[in-house]
Amino acid sequence: MKKYAIFLFGFGLLGLILFQREVVLPFVYKVAGSDLFLVETDDKADMESVIDEYTEMAFAQCNNYIKKELGDEFSLSFSDKALNAWSIGDHQYVINGEVEVSKPSSENSVKRYVCRISYDKKTDQSGLMDSNNWSVYGLSGIDEI
C-alpha cells in the first residue's frame, strides 16, 4: 500500500484540480456574470471629475467627517472646493480634497485626502444637508497626522 500512496495522492490532487477547473470555476463565472450583483440606478458613473450639488455636498460631508475624526486637537482649514470629485454610480462619490492642518506644537502642513462617500437617500434631495444621510466608506491621506 505504501508503494501506491504517492500515486493515489497524485491522482487525488489531479482530480481535485480538474474538478475545480471544470465544475467550480464555470459556476463562479456564471454567477458573477448574472444579474445577481447588478444594481439598477438612475445615477450613472462618470469617468471625469464632476461638480454638481451632490458632489459639493459630498465634499462638505467628507470635511465634517474629518473634523469629527481629528477632534479639537487640530485646527483645520479646508479648501473652498474639492480638487476632484467623481460620481462612481448609485449615488456613491470619491472626493479628492486638501486640508491645512495646524498643530499647536508644530508647523502647518497641507494634506491631500481621498474620501469615498455614499448618499443613502439616493434620489430624495430633501436630506442632502443631513449628515445622517451620508455614509463614509473610506478616508485616506490624513492617517499620518
N, C-alpha and C positions, 0 to 999 in steps of 0.2 A: 504494500500500500504506500509506503514512503516513496517508492520508486515512481509512482504516478501522481504524487501530491503536487509537484511543480507543474505538471501538465494540466491537472484539474484546476489549479489556481489560474493558470494562463487562459484556459478555455472559459472559466467563470468571469474573469476580467474582460476578455474579449466579448463575451455575451452581454455583459453589463454595458460596455461602451456602445455596442451595436444597438441595444435596446434604447439607450438614451438618445442616440443619433437618429434612429428610425422611428421611434414612437414618441418620446417625451418632447424633443425639440420641435417637431412639426405641430404638436398640440399647443405648445407655448407660442409659436409664431401665429397660429390661427387665432388664439385668444387675444394676443396683442394687436392683431390686425382687425379685430372685430370692433363693433360699436360699443363694447363694454366700457372703454375708457374715453369715449367721445363725449365732449360736453358741448351741447348746443347753446350758443350765446349770440347776442347781437353785438357784443363788443369784440371786434377782431384785433389781432395783434398788429403792431406797426413796426416795420424794420428800421424806421428813422425816428429820431427824437421828436416828441410831440409835446406841445404846450397847449393844454385846454383846462377847463375848470376842474376836471378830475385829477390831472397830474399836478396842478397847482395846489390843490387841497392835499394830495398825497405827500407833496413836498412839505407842506405845513405840518402834517401829522407825523412825518418822519422826524422833523425838527423837535416837535413836542415830545416824541418818544426818547430822543437823545437827551433832552433836558431832564426827563424823569430818570433815565438810566444813570446819568452822571451826577445828579443831585446838585446841592447848593455849594459843593466844594469848589466848583469851577465857575468862571464867568465865561459865558458863551455868546458869540456874536455870529449869526448866520448870514449868509449872502441873501440878497433880495429875491433871487430866483434860482431854480435848480440849474446846474451846469448842463445836465441832460436828463430827460425823463422819457421813459419808454413804456408804452402800453403793451403788455405781453398777452393780452386777451383775457376774457372773462373777468374784467374789472380788476386785474392784477397789474401792478406797476413796479418798475425798477427806477429808482431815483438816485441820481448822482449829484452830490452837493458838496459845499465847502462850509466849514465852521472854523472860526478863530477861537482858540481855547486859551484862556488866561488862568494860570495857577498863581496863588498868592506868593509862592516861593521861587518861581522860575519865569523865564521869558514866555511871551506869547508864541503860539505856534498855530499854523493853519493846517487843518486836516481835511482831506477829502474823504468822503464816505459814500457807500452804496447801501441803499435801503430797499428791501423788497417788501411791498405792502399790498394789501388787498382791501377793496371796498366791499363790505359784506352785504349791503343792501342792493347791490347790482344797479338796476336802472332807476331806483327810487332816489331822486336827488334831494329829498326833504331832509335826509340825515347826513349830508356831506360835512357839515360843520361839527358833528358829534364824534368825538374821538372813540366812543364805544362802538361805532360802526366800522372802524378800521382795524385791521389785524396786521401786525408787523411779523413777517416770517423770517427775516434775516437782516442783519446790520453788520457791515464790516468797515474798517478804516479807522475806527475810534478805539479799538480794543487796546492799543499800545499806550493809551493815555494813562 
